[in-house]
């Protein structure tokens, strides 16, 4: 089936909120809650570097780039590698784009075009510019997708960014829909795939900073067949729902893998109290507040922690029963 955006009159991307989508969002949010509940120090720099290597490699490998992980690592470290000049340039461009991820506004069309300019620098003449010609995507000997006409691109992309800014739907859903619609609209002569995956990662980072350490693109590359099948299925339906379901499953898997890799060391009572002191400061708090902050401990453990804090005069205590409130003494003395 040939999908053509020119036949669609509504500017709101078509998709449905299915039980599977809601289930994945719930799972993702629970995993993030568990990661936050670990109360570990910020992941070490090597994790960020490892993620950057796998992310850049995964994103470009999908495009047919043959440089391996060792070569990408060497380029990130500023070393010379032997390889295809264009492939090396693509990696260097992607490294620069991903290194800027904290400074890019995911809701800015201006930043979007600027990032494409970085991603495709010295690879195409039209880097950073919407295409000015009409295109179709060939699969085998047939046209599988007719992209919107070039004179409609500015309006379509403006509408897509308007949808992205609309908080009616969960950001996790908007990120998936944006990714699919970008591939469907095909706003550039080249680099649409890598930009779609990059911008999706940028939106995940905007949702939660933990995604700076999670190589979602690497998992997409490992499931490349399913990735393209989800795109094609959505094309056939004229609806991004299948792609949203697939993308959320990948995000969930990436988070689950990250959590398992952390292998946290259980916190001692003293360490929990130290962390809690930094969180609560001079404020009064209850045992329930303490439990909400340390999501992985039991009520009994919380009670033992707070008793230890009182016994060691780290905490003052007032009230009885459910009305009991605590306050860190050492912090109030310092201030």
N, C-alpha and C positions, 0 to 999 in steps of 0.2 A: 504494500500500500504506500502511495506517495503522500507524505504529510506536507501540507502547505499552510503556513501561518496566514497567508493572504485570505484564506477562507474563514478565518476566525474574526468575528466582529467585536467580541468583548475584550477589553484590555486587562481584565483581571485573570491571571493564570488559572486555568481549570484544574482542580484537584479535589479530592475528598479526604475527610478525616476518618480513617478506618479504625476498627478496634486494634489492628496490628500496629498502626502508627501510635495510637495512645499507649499501647503496651510498651513499645520501645522507648517512648519518651519517659514513661514512669521508670523503666529499668535504668535508663541513662541518668536520670536525676538521682536515683538511689545510689548508683555507683559513684557519682560525684559527691554525694553526701558521705559515703564511706571513705572516699579519698580525703575529704575535708576533715572527717572524724579521726583520721590517723594522727593529726597534729604533728606531722613531721616537719623538719626544716624544709625550706624550699629545695626542690630537687637539685642535685649537684649539676654544675655546668656541663659535665660530660654527658648527662642525659639530654640536655638541650642540643649539644653538638651531635649526638647519636641520632636524635630525632630529625635534625636538619639534614643529615646525610641521607637517611632513609626516605625522608619526605621529597627532597629534590630528586633522588634517584627514582623513586616510585612514580612521581609525576611525569618525568621525562621518558622513563622506560615504556610507559603506556603509548607514548608518541613514537616509539621505535628507536630511542637513543640507546646506543650499545655500550656506553661507558658503565663500568661496574662500580660496586660500592667503594672499593679501594681507590679507584680513580676519582670518584666524587669526593671522597675524604681528602685526598691529596689536594684537590682544587680548593676545597674549603680552607685548608691549611696554608694556602698560598703557594703550593708547590707546582712544578711543571709536570705535565703528564703527556704521554704520547697517544695521540688519537686523532679522530676526524676533527678538523678545525671547526666545522659548524656545530658538531655535537659538544665540543668543549665550550664554544661560545654560548650555547643554549644552557649549559650547566652554570657557567659564570653568571649569566643573566638571572637565572632562577635563584642562585645563592643571594644575589643582591636584592631581589624582590622579597624573598623570605626573611632576610635580615632586617628589612624595613617593616615587618608585619606589625610591630607595636605602634608605628607612626602613621599607618594608613587608615583613613576613615572608610569603613566598609559601606557607608551609606552615600558616598560621594562619587558621582559620575566623573568628576574631574580627576580624582585619585585613581579611579578605575582605568581611565585612558592613559594616565601617566604610568601606571603599573604595567600595562600592556606595552608601553614604550620601552620600559626597562626589560621586560621578559623577552621581547622580540628584537631588541637592539642588534643591529648588524646582521639580522637574519632575514628581514623583509624591509622593503622601502617604506611600507605603510605602518611601521611600528607606532602604536599610540593613536592610530586613526581608524575610524569606522570605515568599512569597505565602501567603495564608490561604484562597484559593479555587482551584478546579480550572480548568484552561485547556486549550484546544486551539488549534493553529495552522492558520489557514485559508489555503489557496492556491487562488485562483480562487473556485470555489463549493463546494469540497470541503475536508474536514478532512484535512490532510496529516500531522498529528502530534498525538497525545494525550499530554500531559505527565503525569508521575506525579501521583497525588493529593496534595493539600496536606499531609495528615497524615503523609505519608511523607518529606517533604522534609528534615527535620532529620536523620533516619537516613541517607538517601541521600547527603547532602552530607558527613556525618561519614565515611561509607565512602569517598567520593571523595577526601577529604583523607588518609584512611589510605593509600589507594593511592598518592597523590602522595608521601607520606613514605617509602614502601617503595623501597629502592634496588636492588631486584632488576633493574629495567629502567633503561636509560639515561635520564637526565633529559630529553634531547631528545625521546624517545618519550613519556615521562610527560607532558610539557608539551602535546604534540599530543592525547594521549588525554584529558587533563583538559579541554582546550578543547572537544573534541567532546562529551564527556559533560555538560559544563555546559550546552551548547546543548540537549542531549537532555532533561536533567532540567528545564531551564527554571525555576530556583528563584525568579525574581522576576517580578512582573507586567510589568515593563519594564526594559530595560537589560541583558538577558542577552547579547546579541551584543557590545556594547561591553565588557562585563565579561569575556567569554570571550577576546576579543582582547587586552584589557589584561593579564589574568592570564597569558596565554601569553607576552606580552612580558616580564612580570615574571620568569617562570621562565627565559626565555632570558638575561635579565640575571643571574640567579642562577647560570646555567651559565657565563657568561663576561661580564665587564664591557664588552667591546667592543660588546655589543648596545645599550648606552646611546646609541650613535651610529648605529644602523642602523634605519631606518624600515620595519620588516616590515609594519606595518599599511598603509602606502602601497602596497606591492606587492600585498597582499591586495585592496585597493580596485581596483587596476588589473586584477586577475584575479577580479573579483567573481563573474562568471558561473561560473567554475570552482570558486570557493569554495563557492557554494551547491550546485553539482552534486555536489561531494565530500561535503557534509553529507547531501544526499538519498540518495546512493548508499550511504553508511554506514547511514543510517536503514533503507533497504530491506533491507540485509544483516543488520541488527542487530549490526553489527561496525564499529569505528572505523577499520579498516585503510586504506580508501581515503582517508579524511580525513587520517590520519597521513602517508601517502605524499604527498598534495598539500601539506600544511603544510611538510614537510621540504624539498620542492622550492622553496617560496617562501623559506624560511630560507636555503637554499643560494644562491639567486639574489640575495637581499639582501646576503649576505656577499660574493659575487663582485662585485657592483656597487660595494660599499664599497671593496674592495681595488683595483679599477680606478681609482676616484676619488682614491685617496690619491696615486697617481703619485709614488712615493718617489724621493728623490734618493739615489744610491748613497753609502754611507758610505766615508770615507777610512780608511786604515790607522790614522791617529792617533785618529780618532773611535771606531773599533771598540775600540782599546786603552783609550781613556777609559771607554767603556761597560763593557767587560769588567772594568776596575778596580773600578767600582762594584758589579759583580755578584759577583766572586770575593773581593774584600776581601783579607784576609791568608791565605786558604786556598791550599794547593797545588792545582794543576790541570794536566791534560794537554792535548795538542793535541786529543784526542778530545773532552774537555770543552768546549774552545773551539769546536769544530765543532758540537757539540750546541746550544750557546748561539746561535751565528750559523749558522742553518740554510741560508742561501742562498749561502754561500761554499764554495769548493773546498778540498780538503786542501792544495793548493799555496799558495793564498792565506793559509790559516791559518798555514802554516809561515813565509811571508814576514812576516806580522804579528808573530809571536812572535820571529822573528830581529830585526826592527826594535826590538821592545821590549827585547830583551837588549842590542843595540848601543847603544841610547839610555839604558841603565841604568835603565829603568823596571821591568824584570823581572830576577830572578835565576833561574838555571837549575841543575838538579841531575839526575844520572842520564844514561843514554844510550839511544838508540834508543826503543823502545816504552815504556821505563821513565822517560823524561824527564819532569820535572815543573817547573812554573814558579810563581813567586810575585811579586806586585807589591811592589817595594821602597819606592816612595814612600808607599804606604798604611801599611806597617809602621813607617816612620819617623815618620809623623804620629801613630801610636797608641803 
